[in-house]
Amino acid sequence: MFVFGAWNVQQLAQLPSVTWLTCAFFIVVAISVAYSRFLPDYLSPNYLSSKVLKRTLLCIAAFLLGVCWASGFAYWRMNDELPHVWEQKDIAIEGVVASMPEATERGERFKFDVEKILTTGAIVPKHISLNQYRAYSHGGNRDSNKDAVDDAAELNQFHAGERWSLVVRLKRPHGTVNPHGFDFESWALAENIRATGSIKSKAGLKKIDDFVWRSSYVVEQFREQVQKRITKVLAGKPYSGVIQALVMGDDSQISVEDWQVFLRTGTSHLMSISGLHITMLAGLAFGFVSFFWRRSHQLVMKLPTRKAATFAGVVVALTYSLIAGFSVPSQRTFYMLLVFSVALWSGRQLVISQVLAIALLIVVLLDPWAVSSPGFWLSFGAVAMLAYALGGRVGQAHWFQAALKTQYAVTIGMLPLLLVLFGQASVISPIANAFAIPLISFVVTPLALLGSFLPIDTPLNLSYEALEVGMLALKWLNQLPAAIWQQHEPAAWTLIPAMLGVLWLLLPRGFPMRWMGLLGFLPILLLVPTRPALGDMKVTVLDVGQGLSVVVQTAKHNMVYDSGPKYNEQSDAGSRIVVPFLHGEGIKKVDGFVVSHNDIDHSGGMASVLALMTVTWLDSSLPEDADIPATQRKMRCFAGQHWVWDDVQFEMLHPRAESYDDANIKDNDRSCVLKVTSQAGSVLLTGDIEKLDELELINLEADQLKSDVIVVPHHGSKTSSTPDFIEAVAPRVSIFTNGYLNRFGHPKPVVFERYRATQSLLYRSDYNGAIEMNFVSKRNIQIVSWRNQYKRYWQDSFEPLN
């Protein structure tokens, strides 16, 4: 109940008031006093009712204590923040590089502990994340960041534990907010990153001390040395990032393609520091120390062999966990080993459920935000399933039978959680894990650790060769047509009957009617998201940052308009936002995909959408040499294209077909402008058209421009949205799609005021998140702002736009 109370705090739109928390704390104290003094069992004439009362009161107290504990932590951490007035301003600070620098496509990123604020009057959080960018040329234009460094060698000047004086530009943690999407702001709060920003490389940059002695900095410096060794020995090898993840828990260098293989084969849990790896190393240390300790009479007389070996195992587990970044799975494993060790040293006997509960309590006590991490539930859930399925059995099962039962318990037991958290589960995971677990845990990882910590290259090379063999097998399994079970992301409440069904299915053999447990899966499988009725539609303008992506759903068809930006070589809005949304909505096929024009913030995610979804046809103004699979059916968009899906009309208004013959026309001017009309209203999707295109549309398509909703051209740039165009469209709802504090300054204030003057309802993706609009016959357009729908206490509140 304590953990449940902490979890409930993370679902709140605002934290409980101090008055409420004070009252709750006094209730906890009162229940504790009553429990210990006034409710002894022997005073009650009804033993059962007394026991129920005491347990109920104990649960209430634990729940309230969890709420108070998590809320107190949240108040303390939220108090350390960057004021809005100091965003994007030059601030001189002094502090210490608090983490191993992480290589990115455009530079490097690291955590920084602020010790002094040198700019008078500035307020800066104590823990921030900083980027240093490398200047590069893209499409003939120099990088817009004037503070980017030109010499790549300058990117290697920061190291863990160094004290520096810097001039930085910061902003508050702000991420995209979408249905079925990743919550960056929640993650940043859990990681205690209270601001993000970049370094002004040519101003105030000075190293003060080579190293600041603190235990956490020592660990990070050691991790950095290990990373450099792995990078040097395995330079140029495609799976070196996997070795780095296995040794030190840093999976940032694993390619997108490899992650897809691990996810589809159900082996992603092995490609970072898992409890299995830590337990294996602790077991090796236990066996090694036990072997030599028992052979020394003097050592045995001073300390029993089991206690000495247990202590060694705990030390090794702690060391490996720290090197791995002390993630939730490693914390769970270490605390369980620690509890077992304390029990052994004290002579107590504990069952696995007690050990798991104590470890769970310790993790949440130290980090109340751990309950928001999928890894928290997967890690503790897997161990709980194994304990339930394999515990309390009489006799010793054959090793092969035990292995099969383990795979069965984990596969069936974790299925509901995987579907609720990710909307997918690997069908072939039992086969993949059958060989991947022993290979990774007993061959690849030990050799990689040996080669990383010793000045010998051979173990690292052998580890890599063994990993290559495993990757070949995993990639072969990944090619199987039924490798993964993918469905809509079910409602959270369906997890309860599904887990009850799992517990029923995992009962011992011979228990009557075990198959009845399958009924618990019915809600999680059958309660699919509601589709629009015939003639209606659902339009979702996704929050992709500085870019655009819109999903239109009719009764039986789905269309995607633009795919959002490309963030870097390994990440784009297509794979991070658009495809997860489609999967979460239960969409397995995109009937039509319109890419408005050749601009990285509109077409950057196209390759991911085409690779991860079945797309019937692609309509775009992209050049002939665009990187599109040869097998993909494609066509050029032009004014006059028209089709009808489920009584919903789609009309292409721009560009003119003959415009493709003019090589001087800019990509923006060739944006595909699409109007979608249902029985309840219409929406105009405009891409990045500019003033001349708007004038052309007014002259040629004036009657068709009028729409209920407009996605504002070019994110609110001053080169678009002329007064005449706005008057012709006459929108009731206007949506600006722009990134938070973007470098272009979109939307421009003058443009924003033009739309405000029309009395149109205004929405901004950076302030409102994804905008979901249901066009339902005989009703007004039903609009949901996802930041309001998914409001959490750590999110910023913005002034009303209307």
N, C-alpha and C positions, 0 to 999 in steps of 0.2 A: 504493500500500500504506500510505502514511502516513495518508491520508484514511480508509482502511478500518480502520486501527487506532484512529483517533479515533472512528469510528462505533461500533466494538465496545464502547468504554468506555460509550457512552450506552445500551447494552443491558444493562448489568450491574446486578445487585441490590445489590451493594456494591462499592466501589472496591477495586482491588488494594492489598495491604498495602505499606507503605513498603519492607519487606524485598524483596518481589517486584519492586517498581519499581527498586530499587537493583541487583538482580541483572540485570534486563532492560537497564538502562542500560549496565552493564559488558559485557554480551553485544554490544550495539550498538557499543561502543568496540572490542571485540576483533574484530568482523567488519570494522569500518572499517579497522583496522590491517592485518588479513590481506588485505583487498581491495586496499589500496594498495601493500603491500610484498611479500607472499608468494604472490600468485596472478597474476603477469603471464602473458599468453597464451603468450608464447614459451617459458615453462618447461614447458608441458604438451605431451606428445607427441600428445595428442588435443585439437585446437583446439576442437571442438564441445563435448566434455564439460567442458572448462575454462570455456567461455563459459556453459554451462548452470549450472555450479556457482556461478560468480560472480554470475549474475543471481538465482539462488535465495537466496544469502546476502544479496544486496542487498535483496531483497524482505522477507526476515525482519527485517533491520535496520530497514528503513523502517516495517514494521508495528509492531515493538516501540517504535520512537521515537514513532510516533503514539499508542500506548497510554500511554507515559510522559508525553508532552506534554499530552494531554487529561486524564489523571489528575492531573497536577500542577496544572493550571488548576482542576480540580474541587475538590481539597483546599483550595486557596487561597480560592476563592469560598465553599465550604461552611463554612469556618471563621468566616465573618462571618454570624452568625445571631442570631435573637431567641430567648432561652431560653424554655421553656414557662412558667416561673414568672412571666415578665413579660408574658404575653399578657393583653389586656383590662384592663390597669392604666394609670392616669394617669401619663404620663411627660413631663416638661418637657425639651424639646430646643431646640437652636439650629442653624440650617443655611440652605441656599440652595435656592430653587425651581429645580430642575435641568432642567425641560422646560416647553414651552408648555402651559398648562392646557387640558385637554380637556373640553368641555361634555358633561355627562351629563343624563339626564332629571331627576335629583333634585339636581343641583348641578354640581360640577366635580371633576376628578381631575388630579393632576400628580405627577411624580417629585420627590423631595426628597433632597438630599445632607446628611447629618447631620454637623455639625462639632463640636458640644459636646453632652454629656448633662448636664443640670442637676439631674436627680433623683439623689440619692445612692444608689450601689449598683446603679443600673439599667444594663443592657446592651442597646444598640440597634445594629442593623446600620448601616453607612455609607450604604447606598442603599435607600430605601423608597418606597412609593407611598401617597399620601394622598388622601382624599376630604373635601370639605366639602359637607354636605348642606343642601338647602333644605327647610324645614318645609312640609308640605302636609297637606291634609285628605283622607282617603280613607274613603268609606263612613261619614262622620260622625265618625270618630275621628281625633284629632290624631296626627301622626307620633310614633312611639314614641321617636325619637331626641331626647332633651331638649336636645342640643347643636346641633340644626339651626338655621340662621339663618332669621329671619323676613323680612328684607329681601333681595329678589333682588339688589339692587345690591351687597350685601356679598360676593356670590360672585365679583365681578370685582376683588377687592382684591389677588389674588395674580398676580404676573407673573414671567416667566422672569428669573433672575439676581438676584432680590431676596433679601436675608438677613432671616430672620424668627426670632422666638422663639415657640414653640408648645407647647401641651400636647396630647398625642395619646394615642390608645388603639390598640394594634397587635396583630396576630396573625401567625403564621407563614403563608407562602403555602400555601394548601390549596384544592384544587379537587376537582371530581367526577371519579371514575375509572370509566369504562364501556367495554365492548367497542365498537370503532369510534368512540370519542369523542375529543374534544380534551383534551390533557394540559396544564392550566393551570400546574401546578407546574414542568413542564419548560420551558415558555415563560418563566415568571417567573425561573427560574435563568439562562436564556440572556440575558434582559434585565437581569440583575443587580438584580432587585427581591427583596430578602431579607426584606421584611416589608410588610404592607399594613395600612391602618388609616384612622382618621378624626380630624379635628381637633375638639377641644373649643373651640367658637367663643368662649365667654365667659370663658375662663380662660387667662391667660398669653399672649394673642395680641398681639404687638408687632413692628412692622417696625423693623429695625435699620439696614439700608443699602438704598438705592434700587437699587444694582447692584454686583455683584461681578465684577471683570474676570477672565474666563477664556474661552478660545476657544470651548468648548462652550456656555457661557452666551450669548456673543455670537450664535452661530448660532441658539440657541433663541429669543432675543429678536427676532431678525430674522424667524424663522418666525412668531412671534406677530403681528408687525406685518403680515406678508403675509396671515395668516389674517383679521385684523380688516378689512383692506381688501376681501378677497373677500366676507366676510360683509356688509359695508356696501353694496358695489355690487350684489350679487346677493341682497339681503335678500328673503325670502319666495318665492324661486324654487325649485322642487322639486329641480332638479339641481345646485344650488350646491355640495352635498357632493361631487359628482363632480369639479367644477372644482377644489375644494380638494384632492382626492386627486391629481389630475394635476399640480398645482403643487408640493405639499409632502408628498405621500405619506401624508397623514392621511385614511384612509377611514372614520373613525368616524361621519361624518355622512351616509353613503350609506344610504338606506332599505333595509329588508329586501326589499321588492318589487323594487327596482332591482337588488339583488344577485342575486336569483333570475333576472332577465332576463339579466344578464351571465354567470352560471354556465351557464344553459341554452343560450346562444348561443356559449359558448366564448370570450367577449371579456373575461372578468374580469381577464386579465393586462394589458389596456390601461387599466384604470380605476384604476391606481396607477402609481407610478413604475416603468417597465420599462426594460430595456436599450435597447429601440428608441428611446424618448424621449431618453435620454441620448446615444446615438450620433448621433441626428438633430441635437441641439443642438451637440454637439461638431463635427459635420460643417459646420453653418452657421458656427460660429466659425472653423473651418479655412478655409472658402471666403472669408469676409469678410476675415480677416487676409491670406490669400494674395493676394487681389485688390489690396489697397492696398500691401502690402509690396513686391511685385515692381515697383511703379511708383516706388520710391525707390531710386536708385542707392546712396546712402550706407547705407541699411538692409541692402540685399542684400550689400554688401561686408562688413558687420560680421557678418551671420548669414544663411545661406541661407534662402530663402523657405519651403521645406518644413519646416525645423526650427522656424522662428518660428511658422508656422501650426499645426504639431503641438503646440507648447508651449501656444498659445492654446486649442486644442481640449481639452487635458488640464485646463487651469485651469477652463474652463467646465464640463467634465464633473464635476470635483471639487466646484465650487461648487453645481451642481444636485443632486449626490448628497447633499451635506451638508444642503441645504435640505429634501431629501426624506427625511431621517432616516437615510440610509446603510443602507438595507435590503440583504438578500443579493443580489437582482438588480442593484441599483445598484452594490454592491461589485464583483460579477463584471464588470460592464461597465467600471467605472472601472479596475480592475486590468488588464483586457485592453488597454484603450487605453494605459495606462501602460507595459505591457510592450512593446507595439508602438512607442511613442514612444522608449523607452530603446534599443530595437533600432535604430531609425532614427538616433538621435543617435550611437550607437556604430558604425554601419555594419554591423551584423550582419543576417543574413537568418534569419527565423523562420517556420516554418509554423504554421498555425492550431492544430494539435494541441499544439504546444509552448507556445503562448501560453495556451491554455485550461488546460493542466496547471499552468503557473506561477500563473495567476490562482486556480485551485482550491487550490493549496498555500498561497498568501498568505491567502485567506479563512479556511481552517481553522487556520492558524498564529495569526491574530489572534482568531479566535472558534471554538473547537473545538465549540461547541454548534450551529453553523450546520448541521451534518450532520443535525440533528433537524428542520430546517425543510423542509416540502414545497417551498417556494420555492427552496431550494438545489438540489434535485434537478431540479425543473422548469426552472430557469434554465440550469444547466450542461447538462442533458440536451438541451434544445432547440438550443443552440448546437452541441453535439457531433453531433446528428442532421443539422443543416444542413451541418456541415463534412464529415461522412461522405458524405452524399448528393450534395453539389454540388462537393466538392473533387476534384482530380485529373482534371478533364474537359478535353479538348482542344477548343480553339475557343471562341468567344463565342456563347452562345445568345441568341436573341431575347428581349427583355425580358418579353414575355407568356409565353413558354415557361418562362423562368426563374422567373417569379412562380408559375405553376402547379406547377412542380417543388418550389418552396419550400413551398407550402401542402401538397402531397402528402407531402413529407418530414416536416414538423412534425406533421401530422395522424396519419399512420401511426406515426411514430416515438415520439410521446408517448402513444399510446393505452394501452400496457401500464402505464405509470407512473401515468396518470390513474385507471385501473381499480383498481390496487393501493392508491393513496393515498386515492381518494375514492369508488370503486365506481361511477363514472359518467363519461361523456364526451359532449360535444356532437356530434351528428350533423351539424348545420348550421353548425358552426364555420368550415369553409372558405369558405362563402358569406358569413357574417357578417364574418369577418376581411378578406375581399376588399375591402370598402368601409370597414370600421371602422378598419383599420390606417392607410390614407392619411388618412382624415378626422381621426382622433384625433391621429396623430403629426405631420402636416404642416399642419393647420389649427387644430384646437381647442387643442392644447397650446402651440404658439408664441404664439398670440393671448392665451391665458390668462396665460402668463408675462410677455408684454409689458405687459398690463394690470395685472398684480400688482406689477410692479417700477417702473412709471412712473405718475405721477399723472394718468393719462388713462383715463377709463371706457370709451371706445368699444371698444378691443380686447377687454376682458372681456365686454362685451355681445355683440359679434360672435362671440366664442368660444362663449358660451352658446347663441346662436341656431343655430350650426353643430352643437353638441351635441344640441340639441332635434331637429334633422332626423335625426341618427344614431339617437337613442333611438326615434323613431317607426318607423324601419326595423327596429331590433332587436326592438321589442315586437311588430311584425307577424310576424317570424320566430319569435318565442317562442310564438306562438299555434299554430304548426304541430303536428299531433298527434305527429309523430315527431322532435321537436326534440332529444331527449336519449336516449342509450342508458344505461340504468340496470340494474345487476345486483348480485349479492352481492359483498361485498368479498373478493377472493381471497386465498389464503395468499401470504406474501411470496416464497416460493421459486418460485412460478409465474412471477415476473417474469423469471427467467433464461431459460427456454426461449422465452418470448414475445419478449424482446429479441433473442435469436438469430434468431428468425423475422423480426423487423423488419429486422435487418441483411441477411438473405437477400433480403427483398422489395425493399430499396433498392439492390440491386446494379444496375450499369448495364444499360440495355436490351440485350436480345439474349443475356444470360447464361442458359444453359439451366436450365429447371425452377425459375424464380424463385417460382412458385406454391407450391412446397414449403414456403416460409417460413410459410404459413398454418397448417401443422401445429403450429408453436410456440405458437399461440394456444389450442390445445385444452385444456391444463390450466387456463389462466386463465378459460376460459369454462365448462368442463364440471364441474369439481370444486366442486360446490355444497355448502353446509353440510348436515350430516346432519339429517334430520327425525326426530322421535320415531316409534316404531312404533305400530301400532294398539293403543289402550288405554293408552299411555304419554303423558307430557307433559313439556315443558320450561318452567319458570317462571323468569323473570328479574326480580328486584326491582332496578330501575335506581337509580343514585345520582344524584338530582336536587337535592341540597342539602336545604333545609327544605321537604319536600313528598313526593309519592308518585307513582310510576308503575310498573306491573307489566305485563309481557308474558307471555302464556300461549300456548304453541305446542303443538298436537296434530299428529296425522299429516298432516292436510290443512287445518287451520283455524288462525286466529290471532286472539287477543283482546287488547285493551289495556284495562287497568283504571287509570283516572286518567292525567293527562297532565303532572303536575309543575307547578311554579310559573311565574308570569310574573315575569321579572326586571326588565324595563322595557318601554317602548313598542316597542322594536325587537328585543327578545330574550326568549325564553321557553324552557322545557325541551322543549316540543314540537318546535321547529325545531332546537334545539341538541343535544338528547340522544335523545329518543324516535324521531323520524323517522330520524336517522342510524343508530341501532341497527337499526331495521326494514329500512332499505335494506342495511346491512351484512350482515344475516342473509338477504338475498335475498327478503324479504317485500314483495310488491307490492300486496297487498290486506289490509285489516283487516276480518275477517268480523264482529266485534262490538266495540263501543267502549263501555265502561261508565265514566261519570263519576260518582263517588260522591255529590258534593254541590257546592253553589255556594260554593267557597272558593278563593281565588286560588292556594293552594299545591297544590291538587288539580285544578282546572279551568283554570289559567292558560295551559297549553299546548294547550288543546282546539282553538282556532281554527287553529293551525298544523297540527295533525294532520289536521283535516278538510280543510284547503286543500291539503296536500302528499301525502295518501294517499287512496286509494279506500276508503271506509268503507261497508260494507253497511248497518249499522244502529247507532243510538246509543241507549243505555239510560241514563237518569240521573234524578236528583231535582231537576234544575235548574228554575227558575221558567219560566213560560210565555213571558216576555219575554226569555229568554236569547238571546244573539246566536248563532244557529245558522242556517246556510243553509236557505232555504225548501225547497230540493230534497232536503235530507237526510232520510232516513227515521229517525224518532225515536219514542221511547216513554218512559213513566215506569217506573222500577224499583219493584217491590213484592214483598213476601213471597209466595212461591208460584210465581213465574216459574221455569221449568225447561226446560232443553234438553240434548241429548246430541250431542257432536261426536266422531266416531271412537272411540266407546266410553269417552269421558270425560264425566262428568256435571257440569253447572253448575246450582247451586241458589241462588236469591235468598232470603235469610232475613230481610231488613229493608230498608225500613220497611213498615209496614202500609199497604195501599191507602187506607184512610180517613184516614190522617194528612195527606194533601194537602188535606183540607177544613179543617184547623186552621191558620190563618194565624199563630198564636203559636208554633208549633214552630220551633226554631232549625234552621239549615241543617245543623249538625253532627248533630243528632238525627234527621235524615232521610237519613243516609248509606246508600248501597246496600251492604249486607253480602252478599258472594258467597262461597260455598263451592264449590271445584272438587275433584272426586274422580276419581282414576285408579286403575288396578289396583295401583299401587305405593304410593299414599298420597294425602293430601289437603292442601289449603292453604286457609286462611280469610283473606279480604281484608275488612278492617273499616272502612276510611275513618277518620272522626273521631267514631265513636259515643262516648257518654259513659255515666256510671254508670246512669242510668235506662233507657237503651237496652239496656245489658248485662243489667240485671235483667229487662227484658221478654223478651229472647232466652232467658234461663235459664228463665223461666216457660213460654214458648210453644214454644221450639225446642231444649230441653235435649239431646235425643237426637242432634240434628244438629250441635251445636256442636263435638263432639270432632273434632280435626284434628291431623294430624302437624306442620303448619307454620302459624304465625300471623304475619301482618304486624301488629304491635302497634298497637292503636287510638290514634289521635291522637298518634302519634310518641312515646308514653311520657309523656303528660301525666298529672298527678295527678288530673284529672277523669275518668279512664278506668282500665281494667284493675283492677277490683275483685278481691279474692282469690277470691270465688265464681265470677266469670267465668273467671279463669285456671284454676281447678280444673275447671270444666265443659269447657273446651277441651282441657286437658291436653296442651299442645304438646310435641313433641320438639325443635322448632326455633322460636326466637322472633327476629323481625327488627325492629329499630327503624330507622325512616327519618327521619333528622334531619340538619340542617346542622351543620357544624363550628362549635363555640362559638356556637350560635344564641342570639338574644336572649331566647328563651323558657326557656332552661335545660333543654330536652328532651334526653334522657329524664330525668325526675326520679329522683333516687337511690332514693327509697323504692319507686318502681314497678319500677325496674331490679332491685332486690333481691328483689321478689316473684317475678319470673320466674327469677332465679338460684336461688331456694329450691326450685323445682320440678325442678331438675337439667336444665332445658332448655338446648340449645345456643344461645348468644346471639350475635347479629350486629348490628353497627351500620353503617349506610351511610357515616357519616363516617369510621369507622375501617377498614372492610372494603371500601368501594367497592360496586360492583354485586354482588349475590348471585345466582349462577346455580345452579338446582337441576334435576337431571334425575331424573324419577320413572320408573324403569325396572322392569318386571315382574320379580319374584323376586330383586330386589336392594334394598339399602338406598338411601335417597335420596342421590344423588351431589351434593355441594355444592362449589361453587367460589367463593371470595372473590376478586374481581377485583384487589384491591390486592396479594394474595399471588401471584396468577397473573401479574400484570403488575408485579411488584416492581422498582423502580428505586432507585438509590443516593440520589437526592435526596428520596425520600419519607420521611415520618416513620414511626417504628415505635411502636406503642402496646402497652400492657400487655395480656396475654391476658384476654379477657372471661370465660372459663369456668374 
